[in-house]
Amino acid sequence: MRFALYRLRQNASALLRRWLPRDLGGLEAAMLLGDKAALPDAVQDTFRAAGISHLLAVSGLHLALLCGLFSFGRRRRFYRPLILLRAAVTVFYMLLTGLPVSVLRAGIVFLLVLLGDWFYQPIDLLTLTGAAAVLLGLQNPYAPCDIGFQLSFCAVLGVQASAALGSWEETHCPGRDAEGIKAQLRHAGLSSLSAVQTAALASLATLPVLVAQGLTTSGVGILANLATVWMLQPALVLGLAVLALQIAAIPLGFAAPLAHMASFLLAVWLRVFYALASWCAALPLARLYLPREYTLLVLALLGALALAYYAAGKLRWFLPVGAACAVMAVMLGVQLQKGVATLALVGTAGNPAVVCVQDGQAVVLFRGGEANLRAVRSYLADHGAAEQVLTVDLRRSASDLSFDTAEVWTAQVMDAYSTHTILNGLTLELYHTSGGNLAVIGDGRTHIAVMAGNAALDAPVAVDVLCAAGALSDSVQPVSILTTTSSPRWLDQAGTERVYYGQDIPTLRLRPGRSLQIKEAQRVALQ
């Protein structure tokens, strides 16, 4: 059964991609079936920047929209048969999409809701969400460690907080007993406010997870959600219509023109959908990368402040006070981050490139090949989309690659030694020898070396950190060595140097003239 449903999903995805333009077919298959195999990277990056990547991952929203098609009110005669129908649709859709965590969580909650409806019992969504978390944890104890699990449950908590706030506003906002035009205006105002609150609170609830995982957040997420979420259900319904009509066109010839019409309407709808997402992604604040420790500290302090106001029974005063504190925290954070340079080892484990970002500008010390180039682009996109102003190609045999900067320095054809000023007060020293090339970034007090090949110098260069590749050299004398592989070939050659290993993207945080920190790495014990 499992593989039969898998083949069904693959066949349905192929049908959608056959009848839709190449970029739109992958988009519809991802939203309707959870199949991202043919989804272009550019589309995923656009939705991520706009803060609506959750629309590409089948989740509780998709399940609710599709199952909502089978809700026809509470007619007593068909009440329980409709419950069974919706339960069957829920289970089938969960299995069809491969049981991802977000769908599994939503499906469990929805089935528990239907069970309560069957016995005419009231529904407590917060309790049901907790029950779903417990059931998922029993099935897989590591499920809470999955980022999809964390984002899914945090978003649900944000939506439920919005519902509670909306209920309070419905009770306390003036004009509750109004009639006619005033009542309609009040209802429209509360509905608009509820939509904004839902998008804002869901985004705020997922912010700690994004920051803790080192991912970017979107400053236009609320706008993008308001502009596009309403377009999701028609896209799903049209996708189902295209699939149904294509299948019906085999025995029924008259269904073929209808399938063409439905696919044309779906293509136009998706084109508008993607255009809105692209417009939001191009806005100035679309990509925000927040410092992890500082942001989590600010969020924790704001949460403690909210609890204090709640305990005092004056929660309404938290909104202006919390907003003022948040603005002050942002201003302080911006001030503290000025001039701080972050150097990240990005790419293949044995020979990563080094990306230096300072004040929104990036310099790339490149080594490696096409895989490293893609990794650098992905890193910059995921960490605030810094402007890449310079690429220094340290490779000895430089293959043709299309770098993303107009200014490219090729160390292999430069002088034996040269020094340059880059970014905001940092210096770059370049050494070129027949055996390799060496780059040293410094602030006059701290120096960080990156080498490609084996640069043989007349006198060794003393540095604080060497961003190591496949071999060490006597020409560089580091205090510490930072690597991305756990068992480098040169590990036995390391003497008094401290060796640090980072599995994902280890980084160096340089505060010019003040301090140097190694982040996302751990000390390797030398035998």
N, C-alpha and C positions, 0 to 999 in steps of 0.2 A: 504493500500500500504506500509506504513512504517513497519508494522510487517511482511508483506510478504517478503520484502527485508531483514529484520532482520533474518527471518528463512532461506532465501536463503544464507545469509552469514554464518550462523551457519552450514548449510548442506555442503556448499563448504569447510569450515574449517575442518569439520569432514572427508570429503573425502581426503583432503590433508594429514591429520594426519594418516589416515588409510593406505595410500600407501607410507608413508615415515617413516624413523626411528623416535622414540619418540621425541628426542631433535630437530631434523630438521623439523618435521612437524609443531611444534609450531612456529619455526622461519619463515617458508614460509607463514604460515597463518597470522602472524603479518605483514610481509612485503607486502603481496599481498592484504589482506582483512582488515587489521587493527584489527584483533582479537588476543589479547594477553592473553586470558584466559588460554591457554595451554603452554605459553612461560615460560620456566624454569627461575628462578631467576638468576641462574649462567650465562645464556646466556645474560640476560639484563645487568648484572653487567659487563660482558666482553665487550659488545658494549659500555657501558657508560665509562669504563676506557679507551677504545681505542679512544674515542671522535667521534664515529660514531653511537650514539644512534638514530640520526635522520633517519637512514635507517630503523629502526624498526617501526617508526611512519609514517604512510602513509601521504605524504605531496605533495607539488608541484612537487618535483623531480619525485615521482612515477607517478603522473598524467601526467607530460610531457612525460615521457618515454613510458607510455601506449598509450596515444593519438598520440604520434609520429609514432606509427605503422600504423595509418590511414592517414598519410601525404604522398602524392605521388607527391609533387611538385605543381606547379601552372599551370596545364594543363587547358586551358580555357574551354574546353568542360565539364569537371567534377569539375570545381573549386568550384562552389557554392554547389553542392550536397555533396562534401567532407567536406565543412564547416558545413553543417547540420549534417553530420555523426559524425564529431568530437565533435560538440556541444552535440549531443545525448549521445555519449559515456561519455563525461565529466559529464553530469547531472546524468547519471545512476551510474557512479563510485562514485560520491559524495554521492548519496543516499545509495548506497550499503555499503560504509564504515561508515555510521552513521553520516555524516556531522561534523567531527572534525574540529577545528578551522583552522588547517594547510591546510586541503583539501578544506574547504570552501573559504579560502583566495585565494588559487591557482586556484580554479574553477572559482571564480568571475573574476580574472584577465584574465584567459584563455578565458572565454566567451566574455569578453570585447575585447580581441584581435581578436577573430573570428568575432565579430560585426564590428570592424574596417576593417578587411579583406573583409567582405561582401560589404562594401561601398568603398573599395579601398582607405582607409585612412591610413596615417602613424601612427606608434605605438610609444607611449612614456610610457615605462614600469614603470617609477617612478610615473607618474601621475596616471596610472592604479592601482598601488599598493596603493597610497593614496585614490583613489576612493573605493577600496576594504575595506580599514580600516574604511572609513566613513560609508559604507553600513553595515559592521559588528557592528559598534558602534550604528547605528540606530536600528538594530535588537536586540542587547543586550548591554546596556550601560556599563555593567561590563566586557565585552569581553576584553578590553585592560588590565585588571588586571590579566588575565590568563597568566601563564608563557608560554604556548604553543603559544599564540598570540604574545607575545613579542619576543620569540625566532624565530618564523616563519618570522615576518616582519624584524627583525634585520638581519637574514641570507639573506633575499632577497636584502636588502640594500647593504650588503657586496658583493653579486654576481653582482649587478648592478654597484657598484664601480669598481669591477674587469673588467667588460665589458668596462667601460669608460676608464680605464687604458690601457686595451688591444688595444682599438681603437687609443689611443695616441701613443702607442708603434708601432703599424702598420704604422703610418704616419711618425714617427721621427726616427725609427731605420734605420741604414744604409743598403744599398743593396735592396732598394725597387724596383729598375728597373732591378735587376739581373735576369738572365735566366738560364735555365738548372739546373745543380746540385746545384749551389749556391742558386737559388730560392727555391729549395726543402729543402735545409738545413736551410735556413732562416725561411721557413714556419714551419718546424719541431721544430726549436728552439723557435719560438714565441708560437706555440701550447703547448709545454711543459711548458714554462713560464706562459702561461695563466692558465693552470691546477693548477700549484703551487699557483699562485696569487689568484685564485678563492677559493681554500681551505683555504689559509691563511687569506684572507679578510673576508670570511664568519665566520671563527672561531673568528677573532678579533671583528667582529660586534656583535657576541652573547656573548662575554666575559663579558661586563658590566651587562647583565641580569643574567648570572650564578653567578657572584660575589655578586650582589645585593640580590639574592635569597639564598645565603649561600651555593651554590653547588660547587662541585669540577669541575675543568676543566682538560683537557688532554693535556699534553705536547707533545703527539705523534699524535694529531688529524690530522695534515697535512699529515703525512706519512700514517696514516691509511686510510684517504680519498683517497689518490692517489692509495693505494694498493687495495681498495675494491669497490669504487663507480662504477667503470666500470663493475663490476660483477653483479650489481643490475638488469639491464635490462634483461640479459639472464635468471636470476633467476625468474623474473616476467613472462617472455614469456614462460619458461618451466612450470611454475606453471599453467598458463592458458591452455597450451597444455595438461597437466595431467588432469585437470578438464574436458576439452572438450572431450578428448578420453575416460575418464571414463563414461561420460554421453552417448557418442556414442556407447560404448561397449554393452549397453543393447539391442538396436535394431540391431546393427551390430556386429556380433561376431568377425570379423577380427580386430576390433579396440582394443580388449583386449590386444594382444601382443604389440601393439604400445603403449598402456597406460603403460604397464610394462616397456618398454624401456625408455619412457619419464620420468617415475618416477625414474628409475635407474640413468639416466643422471642428473636429478635434484638433487638426493641425493649426487652424486659425486661432483657436482658443489657447493652445499651448504656446504659440508664437507670441501672443499678447502676454501670457503668463510669464514667459521667459524674458520678454522685453521689460516688464515691470521689475522683475528680479535683478536684471542687469542694470537698470537705472538706479535702483537702491544700492547695489554693490559699488557703483561708481561715485557715490557721495563721499565727501571728505572724511567722515568719521566711521566709514564702513568697517575698517579693521582697527581694532584696539587691542594692543597687547599690554596687559597689566602686570606689574611686578608681583610675583606670587606671594612672598612673605608679607609685604606691606599691605597688599590688597586683602589678604585673608585676615590680617590684624584689624584693619579698618572695618571689615564686615563683622568680625566678632565683637568689636566695641559697639557698633551700631545695634547689633542684636541684643547685647547686654543693656544698652540704653532703652531699647524698646521694651524689654522685660521689666525694667525699673518703672517706666511710665505705666505699663499695664498693671503692675502690682499696686501702684498708687492710684489706679482708677482714672488716669488722665491720658489715655492712649492717644486721644485726638491731638494733644499737644506735641506728640512725638513727630508728627509729619513736618511741621516747620522747623523744629529743633534738629531732627535727623537730616533734613535737606541742607540746613546751614552747616552742620558738621560734615556732611558728605562733600559739600563744595570746598570747605576748608581743607579736608583731607586730600582732595584732588589737587588743589593749588600747592599744598605742601609736598605731595608726591612728585609733581612736575618739577618743583624746585630741587628736590633731592636727587632726581634722575639727570639733571643737567650735567653734561660733561662725562657721565659714566659710560665707559666702553665695555661692551659685552663681546667676547670672542668665543665662538662656538665651533666645535669640531663636527662637521656635517659631511655625511657621505659614507663611503665604504669603510669597513672596520680597519683594514690594513693601511689605508692611504687617504684619510679624509681631507677635504678642503677646510679652510678656516675662514669664518665669516665674522668680520669686525663691524659692530653696529654702535654708532654713537649719535645721539641727538637726531634720530630719524634718517641718518645716512649710513650707507654700508660700503665697506671695502672688502673684496673677496680675494684671499690668497689661495689661488686655485692649484690643485694637484689632483690627478685622477683622470677620469674619462667622462663619458656621457652620463653614467649613473650618478656621479658626483654633481654634474651640472643640474640634473633634475632635482637632486636632493637640496641643492642650494636654493633653487627657485621655490621649492616647497617650503623650506625653512623660512625664507623671507616672507612668503605669503601668509604663513601661519604665525608669524611673530611681528605683526604690525605693518607689513608691506613697506619696509624701509627703502628709501631711494638708493639704488645701487649706483654709486658714482664712479667706482674704479674697480677693475679686475686686474690682479697681478698674476700672470701665468708663470708659475714656477717650474713647469714640466721641462724635462730635458729634450724629449722628442715630442714636440707639440703637434698633435693631430688637429685637423680642422674641426673647430667647434664654434657654434654661434653664441657668443657671450651676449649678455643683456645690457652691457654698458658700451657707450661710445668710446670711452677711454680705456684702452687695454695696454698694459705694459707686459712685454715678453722678456722675462729675465734672461733667457738664453741668448739674446742678441744685444744685451745692455753691457755697460762697462763692467770691469771687474769689481768695482765698488762704487756705489752711489747712495746718497742720502736724500730723503724727500720729506716734506711736511704733508701730512694727510689729516683729514677730518678736523677736529678742534684741538690743535696743539700736540697731536701725536706725531712721532717721527717714524719713518720707515727706512731702514737700512737694507740695501740689497747687495748680496755678494754673489758673483758669478764665477764659477770655475768649470773646468772641463768635466769634472766628475758630478757636478750638481749645482743647485742654486739654494741660497739661504736668504730668508727674510726675517728681520728683527723689528718688531714693533715696540716702541718704548715711549715713556713720558719724561725721560731724564733720570728717573729713579728706578723704575721697574722695566724689565725687558722680557719680551716673549718671542721665542724663535719658532720658525716654521721652515723645514728643509725638505727639498725634493732631491732624490739621489744621494750622493755622498760628496759634499763640498769639502775639498781639502784646502784649508787655509794655512798661511804661514804661522799665524798665532791663533790659539783658540779664543773663541768669543764666550765670555761669561754672561749667562742669562739666568733669570729667575725660573722660567718655565720653558720647557721644550715640548711643543705639540708634535709628538713622535709619529713617524710613519713605519716603514718596514725595517729600518736599520738605524743604529746610532752612529755617531761620528765623533772622532777625537777633536774635531774642530769646534765643537759646541760643548761647553761645560755648564750644565744646568743644575740648579738647586733641586728642582722638581721636574718630573716627566709626566705628561698627561697623554693617555692613550685610550683608544676605543676598542681594543681587543684584550681579552682577559689573559691570554697566554702568548704574548709577543715572542718572536724568535730571539730577540736581544735581551730578554729578561735576565738571563744569567750574567750578562755583561754589565748590568747596572751595579754601580758600586755604592757610594754613599748617598746617591740621589733618592729622593722620595718619589715613588711611582704611584700614580693615581689612575684608576680605571673607571670609565663611565660607559655603561652599556648602550644608552640611547644617544643623547646629544650632550656630552659634558661641556661645560662652559667655564670661562674665566671672566670674572667681573673686576674690571680695573677702574678704580677711582684715582684719576691722575694726581700724583703727588701725595696720595694718602694711603691707599691699601690695595691689595690684590687678593681675591678670594677664588677658590676653586669650588664650583657648584656641580651638582648632579654627578659626582664621582666619589669613589671610596679608595682608601689607601690599600695598596697591595702589599702583603707581607712577603718580604724577600727571604729566601732560605740561605 
